[in-house]
Amino acid sequence: MPAPPGSQNTKWADGIRGCASLLVVTAHVCRSLAPYLTWPTLSPKDPPVILQLPIIRCFIMGRASVAIFAIISGYVNALKPTKQTRAGNTDGALSSIARSAYRRTGRFVLPVVIATLFSWLMCQFGAYKLARVVDSAWIRDTSPPVSTSFACAFSDLFHNLITTWTTGGNMYDPIQWTMAYLLRGSMLIYYTLFATTFIQPKYRIFVYAAMEAYYWSLGDAVIGINIYAGMIMAELTHSPEVQDYVESRPLATSILSSFSILLGLCAISYPEDHADWTPWSAAMSALGHYIFPKDSEFARFYPGLGAQLICFGVMFNHTARNLFSSSWPCFLGKVSFGVYLTHAPLIRTVLAWALYGFSTRPPWPGNDKDGHPLPQPWTPMAGGWVAVVAIPAWYVFLYRVAMLWVGYVDPFCARLTNWVEERACREERGCEKLMDLQA
């Protein structure tokens, strides 16, 4: 029998994850320098600029990237256990699930801790001082102040290391709010895989679909609906029936998968604010009242739905799969975690220094006519020519830092996780031997 669809080529998942991480960076750069681009137009009476047009605006919309991370997490983590259970190797599947759950925690939490530690050190040494007075609201709002004392500095560090995983709050890197959600999503994947290990594949996929419908009704558009979409993709990847159906209808599959990708790009285009300013976004908003749960956030649901349509379309589209499996997308995927963890501190330091370091903050204007102090103006950007040179150079620097992260930090975290695992498993095996002797 021919191999299931995508089994020869699952590198596309790394490629699409790498492109998603790049879009997150671009979205945050746009939020820093041109936040109006997230609107559908500059005002209700003005025409949109080119980056505000549907589909084109996907390149600066970052919320779909978080959904893609969750989808790919469900897909990748379910691939091996799904293959093992379909082959009848349930013991191997359970072992894979148990070990993956442990390794996922160590290799996920440790890099986040190290990234927070680096950001904390930069903050305490005054690296965010300029970022706190620039005319970019996003850069200012994400730049923490220096702690008031040595003791407070360590207290703040410990507090934020905890709240990253409890409330999602981390003042040293606010974009780490996604880490707690993604980790919980990973554990939910393993719980579901464990609970469905002995269920027949044709019924297991209905369980996944039911769970996605459940989280859809709950309004969980960030993680719940997306991880189960990824698990459904993993099940379809190893389904011989799906393979036979797809191979017998190549033209129809190509057309439908291409339409799915296009429809996903349209869904991702939904603006985060002011959807009523243009007819196309207002129509999407009206449609959202019929297809999404009551009182849900359309700016979360549309990116999640669009990301699912794109991932399903890519999985069944030979050309798109090969595109995302090529060298550059795979390179982006290899460094994607490092890019995600380092780009925000580098925006507040290196990019802020390059864009604002040549400017002088305007002096305090004094008091108003009633004697109340007027706010001091923020430091303006040095000029457009500086941005033209600095932003591309900063991207190169960012990915160089990410390569160093992948070369040193990720291997260190993997070695530490494996070391703890070996000690824990060795102790467990020793206990099993002792019980056998006593028996």
C-alpha positions as CSV (number, residue, x, y, z in Angstrom):
1,M,0.0,0.0,0.0
2,P,1.3,3.5,-0.7
3,A,2.5,5.7,2.1
4,P,-0.1,7.9,3.7
5,P,-0.2,11.5,2.6
6,G,2.5,13.6,4.0
7,S,4.4,10.7,5.6
8,Q,7.2,11.1,3.2
9,N,7.3,14.8,3.9
10,T,6.4,16.3,7.2
11,K,9.1,18.9,7.1
12,W,6.5,21.3,5.9
13,A,5.3,21.6,9.6
14,D,8.7,23.0,10.6
15,G,8.6,25.4,7.6
16,I,5.2,26.8,8.3
17,R,6.1,27.2,12.0
18,G,9.2,29.1,10.9
19,C,7.2,31.4,8.7
20,A,4.7,31.9,11.5
21,S,7.5,33.0,13.9
22,L,8.8,35.5,11.3
23,L,5.3,36.9,11.0
24,V,5.2,37.4,14.8
25,V,8.3,39.4,14.6
26,T,7.0,41.5,11.7
27,A,3.7,42.1,13.5
28,H,5.5,43.4,16.6
29,V,7.8,45.6,14.5
30,C,4.6,47.0,12.9
31,R,2.9,47.5,16.3
32,S,6.0,49.4,17.4
33,L,6.4,51.7,14.4
34,A,3.0,51.7,12.6
35,P,0.2,50.3,14.8
36,Y,-2.4,51.7,12.5
37,L,-1.6,49.0,10.0
38,T,-3.6,46.5,12.0
39,W,-6.7,48.6,11.2
40,P,-8.6,47.9,7.9
41,T,-8.0,51.5,6.9
42,L,-6.5,54.7,8.3
43,S,-10.0,56.1,9.0
44,P,-13.6,55.5,7.9
45,K,-13.2,58.1,5.2
46,D,-9.7,57.3,4.0
47,P,-8.7,54.5,1.5
48,P,-6.5,51.7,2.9
49,V,-2.8,51.6,2.3
50,I,-1.5,48.5,0.5
51,L,-0.5,46.7,3.7
52,Q,-4.1,47.1,5.0
53,L,-5.7,45.3,2.1
54,P,-7.1,41.8,2.6
55,I,-4.7,38.9,2.2
56,I,-1.7,41.3,1.9
57,R,-2.3,42.3,5.5
58,C,-1.6,38.7,6.6
59,F,2.1,39.5,6.5
60,I,1.7,41.9,9.5
61,M,-1.0,40.1,11.5
62,G,0.6,38.0,14.3
63,R,-2.4,36.4,16.0
64,A,-2.7,33.7,13.4
65,S,0.9,32.7,14.2
66,V,0.0,31.7,17.8
67,A,-2.8,29.5,16.4
68,I,-0.3,27.9,13.9
69,F,2.0,27.1,16.8
70,A,-0.8,25.3,18.6
71,I,-1.9,23.4,15.4
72,I,1.6,22.3,14.6
73,S,2.1,21.3,18.3
74,G,-1.0,19.1,18.1
75,Y,0.2,17.7,14.7
76,V,3.8,16.9,15.6
77,N,3.2,15.6,19.1
78,A,0.5,13.2,17.9
79,L,2.3,11.9,14.8
80,K,4.4,9.2,16.4
81,P,1.9,7.8,19.0
82,T,-0.8,7.8,16.2
83,K,1.5,5.7,14.0
84,Q,2.3,3.3,16.8
85,T,-1.3,2.8,17.8
86,R,-2.3,2.2,14.2
87,A,0.4,-0.5,14.0
88,G,-0.9,-2.1,17.1
89,N,2.1,-1.1,19.3
90,T,0.1,0.4,22.1
91,D,2.9,-0.2,24.7
92,G,5.3,1.8,22.6
93,A,2.7,4.5,22.1
94,L,2.1,4.9,25.9
95,S,5.9,5.0,26.5
96,S,6.3,7.7,23.8
97,I,3.5,9.7,25.3
98,A,4.9,9.5,28.8
99,R,8.5,10.4,27.8
100,S,7.3,13.2,25.4
101,A,5.3,14.8,28.2
102,Y,8.3,15.0,30.4
103,R,10.7,16.1,27.8
104,R,8.3,18.7,26.5
105,T,8.1,20.3,29.9
106,G,11.9,20.6,30.4
107,R,12.7,21.7,26.9
108,F,9.9,24.2,26.9
109,V,10.2,25.7,30.4
110,L,14.0,26.0,30.6
111,P,14.5,28.2,27.5
112,V,11.7,30.5,28.7
113,V,13.4,30.8,32.1
114,I,16.7,31.6,30.5
115,A,15.1,34.2,28.1
116,T,13.5,35.9,31.1
117,L,16.8,35.9,33.0
118,F,18.5,37.6,30.1
119,S,15.8,40.2,29.8
120,W,15.9,40.8,33.5
121,L,19.6,41.4,33.4
122,M,19.3,43.8,30.5
123,C,16.6,45.7,32.5
124,Q,18.6,45.9,35.7
125,F,21.6,47.3,33.8
126,G,19.5,50.0,32.2
127,A,19.3,48.6,28.6
128,Y,15.6,49.5,28.5
129,K,16.1,53.1,29.6
130,L,15.8,54.6,26.1
131,A,12.9,52.3,25.2
132,R,10.8,53.8,28.1
133,V,10.9,57.3,26.6
134,V,10.4,56.7,22.9
135,D,7.3,57.7,20.9
136,S,6.3,54.1,20.3
137,A,3.6,53.1,22.7
138,W,4.2,49.3,22.2
139,I,7.9,49.6,23.0
140,R,7.3,51.8,26.0
141,D,4.5,49.6,27.4
142,T,6.6,46.5,27.1
143,S,9.8,48.0,28.7
144,P,9.9,47.4,32.5
145,P,11.6,49.9,34.9
146,V,14.8,49.1,36.8
147,S,14.0,47.6,40.2
148,T,14.2,49.9,43.2
149,S,16.8,47.8,45.1
150,F,19.0,44.7,44.8
151,A,16.5,42.7,46.9
152,C,13.5,43.9,44.8
153,A,15.3,42.9,41.6
154,F,15.5,39.3,42.6
155,S,12.0,39.4,44.0
156,D,10.7,40.7,40.7
157,L,12.6,38.0,38.8
158,F,11.2,35.2,41.0
159,H,7.7,36.7,40.8
160,N,7.7,36.9,37.0
161,L,9.2,33.4,36.6
162,I,6.2,32.1,38.5
163,T,3.5,34.3,36.9
164,T,4.7,33.4,33.4
165,W,3.2,29.9,34.0
166,T,0.3,30.9,36.3
167,T,-1.3,34.1,34.9
168,G,0.7,34.5,31.7
169,G,2.2,37.8,33.0
170,N,5.9,38.6,32.6
171,M,6.9,42.2,32.7
172,Y,10.4,41.4,31.4
173,D,8.9,39.9,28.2
174,P,5.1,40.4,28.0
175,I,4.8,38.3,24.8
176,Q,5.6,35.2,26.9
177,W,1.9,35.1,27.8
178,T,1.6,32.5,25.1
179,M,4.0,30.1,26.8
180,A,1.5,29.0,29.6
181,Y,-1.2,28.4,27.0
182,L,1.1,26.4,24.7
183,L,2.4,24.3,27.6
184,R,-1.2,23.6,28.8
185,G,-2.1,22.7,25.3
186,S,0.8,20.3,25.1
187,M,-0.3,18.5,28.2
188,L,-3.9,18.4,26.9
189,I,-2.5,16.7,23.8
190,Y,-0.8,14.0,25.9
191,Y,-3.8,13.5,28.1
192,T,-6.0,13.0,25.1
193,L,-3.5,10.7,23.3
194,F,-3.3,8.6,26.5
195,A,-7.0,8.4,26.9
196,T,-7.6,7.4,23.3
197,T,-4.7,4.9,22.9
198,F,-7.0,1.8,22.7
199,I,-9.7,3.5,20.6
200,Q,-9.9,2.4,17.0
201,P,-8.6,5.1,14.6
202,K,-12.0,5.7,12.9
203,Y,-13.5,6.5,16.2
204,R,-10.6,8.4,17.6
205,I,-10.9,11.1,15.0
206,F,-14.5,11.6,16.1
207,V,-13.3,12.1,19.7
208,Y,-10.8,14.8,18.5
209,A,-13.6,16.5,16.5
210,A,-15.9,16.4,19.5
211,M,-13.2,17.9,21.7
212,E,-12.6,20.7,19.1
213,A,-16.3,21.4,19.0
214,Y,-16.4,21.5,22.8
215,Y,-13.6,24.1,23.0
216,W,-15.2,26.0,20.1
217,S,-18.4,26.3,22.2
218,L,-16.3,27.4,25.2
219,G,-14.7,30.2,23.1
220,D,-11.1,28.9,23.4
221,A,-9.9,30.2,20.1
222,V,-6.2,30.4,21.1
223,I,-5.4,26.8,22.1
224,G,-8.3,24.4,22.5
225,I,-9.7,24.4,18.9
226,N,-6.3,24.5,17.4
227,I,-4.5,21.6,19.1
228,Y,-7.3,19.2,18.2
229,A,-7.2,20.4,14.6
230,G,-3.5,19.5,14.6
231,M,-4.3,16.0,16.1
232,I,-7.0,15.4,13.4
233,M,-4.3,16.3,10.8
234,A,-2.0,13.7,12.4
235,E,-4.7,11.1,12.2
236,L,-5.4,11.9,8.6
237,T,-1.7,11.7,7.8
238,H,-1.6,8.1,8.8
239,S,-4.9,7.1,7.4
240,P,-4.7,4.7,4.4
241,E,-8.3,5.5,3.5
242,V,-7.5,9.2,3.2
243,Q,-4.4,8.3,1.1
244,D,-6.4,6.2,-1.3
245,Y,-9.1,8.9,-1.6
246,V,-6.6,11.7,-2.2
247,E,-4.5,9.8,-4.7
248,S,-7.5,8.8,-6.7
249,R,-8.6,12.5,-7.1
250,P,-5.5,14.6,-7.5
251,L,-7.1,17.4,-9.4
252,A,-10.0,17.8,-7.0
253,T,-7.6,17.6,-4.1
254,S,-5.4,20.3,-5.5
255,I,-8.3,22.6,-6.2
256,L,-9.9,22.2,-2.8
257,S,-6.7,22.5,-0.9
258,S,-5.7,25.7,-2.8
259,F,-9.2,27.1,-2.1
260,S,-8.7,26.2,1.6
261,I,-5.5,28.1,1.8
262,L,-7.0,31.1,0.0
263,L,-10.0,31.1,2.3
264,G,-7.7,30.8,5.3
265,L,-5.8,33.9,4.2
266,C,-9.0,35.8,3.9
267,A,-10.0,34.7,7.5
268,I,-6.6,35.8,8.9
269,S,-7.1,39.2,7.3
270,Y,-9.8,40.1,9.8
271,P,-8.7,43.3,11.6
272,E,-8.1,43.5,15.4
273,D,-9.8,46.9,15.7
274,H,-12.3,49.0,13.7
275,A,-13.8,46.2,11.7
276,D,-16.8,48.4,10.9
277,W,-14.6,50.9,8.9
278,T,-14.6,48.9,5.6
279,P,-17.3,46.8,3.9
280,W,-15.3,43.6,3.7
281,S,-14.4,43.6,7.4
282,A,-17.9,44.7,8.4
283,A,-19.3,41.7,6.4
284,M,-16.9,39.4,8.2
285,S,-18.0,40.8,11.5
286,A,-21.7,40.2,10.7
287,L,-20.9,36.6,9.6
288,G,-19.0,36.0,12.9
289,H,-22.2,36.5,14.8
290,Y,-23.6,33.4,13.1
291,I,-20.6,31.0,13.1
292,F,-18.8,31.9,16.4
293,P,-20.0,31.5,20.0
294,K,-21.9,34.3,21.6
295,D,-19.7,37.1,23.0
296,S,-16.6,35.6,21.5
297,E,-13.6,37.6,20.3
298,F,-13.8,37.6,16.5
299,A,-10.2,38.9,16.3
300,R,-9.1,35.6,17.9
301,F,-11.5,33.2,16.2
302,Y,-10.9,34.3,12.6
303,P,-7.1,33.9,12.9
304,G,-7.6,30.5,14.5
305,L,-10.1,29.4,11.8
306,G,-7.8,30.8,9.1
307,A,-4.7,29.0,10.4
308,Q,-6.6,25.7,10.4
309,L,-7.7,26.2,6.8
310,I,-4.2,27.0,5.8
311,C,-2.6,24.1,7.6
312,F,-5.1,21.6,6.2
313,G,-4.7,23.1,2.7
314,V,-0.9,22.8,2.9
315,M,-1.0,19.3,4.1
316,F,-3.0,18.1,1.1
317,N,-1.4,20.4,-1.5
318,H,1.8,18.9,-3.0
319,T,3.1,22.2,-4.2
320,A,2.5,24.0,-1.0
321,R,4.1,21.1,1.0
322,N,7.2,21.2,-1.1
323,L,7.4,25.0,-0.8
324,F,7.3,24.9,3.0
325,S,9.7,22.0,3.0
326,S,12.4,23.9,1.1
327,S,15.6,25.1,2.8
328,W,14.7,28.6,3.8
329,P,11.4,27.8,5.5
330,C,13.0,24.8,7.3
331,F,15.8,27.1,8.5
332,L,13.2,29.5,9.8
333,G,11.6,26.6,11.6
334,K,14.8,25.4,13.1
335,V,15.4,28.8,14.8
336,S,11.7,29.7,15.4
337,F,11.7,29.2,19.2
338,G,14.9,31.2,19.6
339,V,13.5,33.9,17.4
340,Y,10.3,34.1,19.4
341,L,12.0,34.3,22.8
342,T,14.6,36.9,21.8
343,H,13.0,39.2,19.3
344,A,11.0,41.4,21.8
345,P,14.0,42.2,24.1
346,L,16.0,43.0,20.9
347,I,13.3,45.3,19.7
348,R,13.4,47.2,23.0
349,T,17.2,47.4,22.9
350,V,19.1,47.1,19.6
351,L,16.3,48.2,17.3
352,A,15.3,51.1,19.7
353,W,18.9,52.2,20.0
354,A,19.2,52.2,16.2
355,L,16.0,54.1,15.5
356,Y,15.9,56.5,18.4
357,G,19.5,56.7,19.6
358,F,20.4,59.5,17.2
359,S,17.5,61.7,18.4
360,T,17.2,64.0,21.4
361,R,14.2,64.0,23.6
362,P,12.4,67.4,23.5
363,P,12.7,69.4,26.7
364,W,10.0,69.7,29.3
365,P,7.5,72.4,28.1
366,G,6.8,73.7,31.6
367,N,3.4,74.3,33.1
368,D,0.1,75.2,31.6
369,K,-1.8,78.4,32.3
370,D,-3.2,76.9,35.5
371,G,0.2,75.9,36.8
372,H,-0.1,72.2,36.1
373,P,3.0,70.5,34.7
374,L,2.7,69.5,31.1
375,P,4.0,66.0,30.0
376,Q,7.4,65.9,28.4
377,P,7.2,64.8,24.8
378,W,8.6,61.4,23.8
379,T,11.8,60.9,21.9
380,P,11.0,60.9,18.2
381,M,12.5,58.5,15.6
382,A,15.7,59.8,14.0
383,G,14.2,59.6,10.5
384,G,12.9,57.4,7.8
385,W,16.3,56.8,6.3
386,V,17.5,55.4,9.6
387,A,14.5,52.9,9.6
388,V,15.3,51.8,6.0
389,V,18.8,50.8,7.0
390,A,18.3,49.8,10.6
391,I,15.3,47.4,10.3
392,P,16.8,45.0,7.7
393,A,20.1,45.0,9.6
394,W,18.2,44.3,12.8
395,Y,16.5,41.3,11.2
396,V,19.9,39.9,10.2
397,F,21.1,40.4,13.8
398,L,18.0,38.8,15.3
399,Y,18.4,35.6,13.2
400,R,22.1,35.5,14.0
401,V,21.2,35.6,17.7
402,A,18.6,32.9,17.2
403,M,21.2,30.7,15.5
404,L,23.5,31.1,18.6
405,W,20.4,30.3,20.8
406,V,19.8,27.1,18.8
407,G,23.5,26.2,18.9
408,Y,24.0,26.7,22.7
409,V,20.9,27.3,24.7
410,D,18.6,24.7,23.3
411,P,21.3,21.9,23.5
412,F,22.0,22.9,27.1
413,C,18.3,22.6,28.0
414,A,18.1,19.3,26.2
415,R,21.2,17.9,28.0
416,L,19.8,19.1,31.4
417,T,16.4,17.6,30.7
418,N,18.0,14.3,29.6
419,W,20.2,14.2,32.6
420,V,17.3,14.5,35.0
421,E,15.3,12.0,33.0
422,E,18.2,9.5,33.1
423,R,18.4,9.9,36.9
424,A,14.7,9.5,37.4
425,C,14.3,6.6,35.0
426,R,17.3,4.8,36.5
427,E,15.8,5.1,39.9
428,E,12.5,3.7,38.6
429,R,14.3,0.8,37.0
430,G,16.2,0.1,40.2
431,C,12.9,-0.1,42.1
432,E,11.4,-2.5,39.5
433,K,14.5,-4.8,39.9
434,L,14.2,-4.7,43.7
435,M,10.5,-5.6,43.5
436,D,11.3,-8.5,41.1
437,L,13.9,-9.9,43.6
438,Q,11.5,-9.6,46.5
439,A,8.8,-11.4,44.5
